Amino acid sequence: MTAPSRFQLIAAPVTVFDDDGGLDLDSTRRLFGWLQETGVDGVFTPGTTGEFTALDDDERLAVIEAALEVFGAASVIAHIGAATARQTIRLAQAAQRAGATRLAAITPYYFPAGESALVEHVTRVADAAPGASHYVYVFPPRAGTAVAPATLARLAGVPGLVGAKVSGLTLAENEAYRAAVPAGFELFSGNDIDLVRLAEAGFSGVVSGVSNVFPELFVKAARAVAAGEGAAELQPRIDAAVAATGVADIGLLKAGLTRRGLAAGIPRISIDAPDDAALAVLENALQAGPARHSR
């Protein structure tokens, strides 16, 4: 099993589609390569930002395989979660055959799972892909499945489960998770804006959707906190980047990538396009320039 040795900046990349909504795997692979060049520690893909709910199973596996080609197994958290254990297990085993060693699965969604059903779901998935490092993906506002700190502590005892990725919760709720689970249990948060505070709270890292567009800034902040240095001076720029992308709105992320010279394509999910005011805020943030880092 793999585990981070320091606070990490894990990007949550978008998935690139062509103008007809077809998967553009070559451009997705190029995005992975660019993110690696900027210094991110790895990728969590395809997750919420990657529109996993709009991908067919074979497309999800193709995206995972592309990430493995670019980053290598140790730096890829392959998201194989689905609404049912049956589909999740099928994806987990296929991803493992493709070379993935770190597997994340969102909690059951649409129909919320109770604690016993959730523990059974996570156990079945971990048992079906032995030898992998498993992570439960907790996102109550989207999935509908609430996970109390005590429940996460119970899940931490499932063989093969090494950590969790938590999204859509406050800093205080994140800190309650950290207090509830064992010291060696890896916790990653999707709260880009709280990167510095999460490092101080003992998290393993941040899974950042905003780093699609502003990777240099977030890498610089993650490097600083990993080295035990202060990064408070970067907080205003982090705040601005998060606001400029609408807290990782997929349409704004793709618009920002396009402005940075990368093919990003259109969203496949049904969302409104960014309006002119939002695009102007994004443009202003981009013109401020990325915060460079030392590798």
Secondary structure by P-SEA (a helix, b strand, c coil): cccccccccccbbbbbbccccccaaaaaaaaaaaaaaaccccccccccccccccccaaaaaaaaaaaaacccccccccccccccaaaaaaaaaaaaaacccbbbbcccccccccaaaaaaaaaaaaaaccccbbbbbbbcccccccccaaaaaaacccccccbbbbccccaaaaaaaaacccccbbbbbccccaaaaaaaacccccccccccccaaaaaaaaaaaaaccccccaaaaaaaaaaaaccccaaaaaaaaaaacccccccccccccccaaaaaaaaaaaaaccccccc
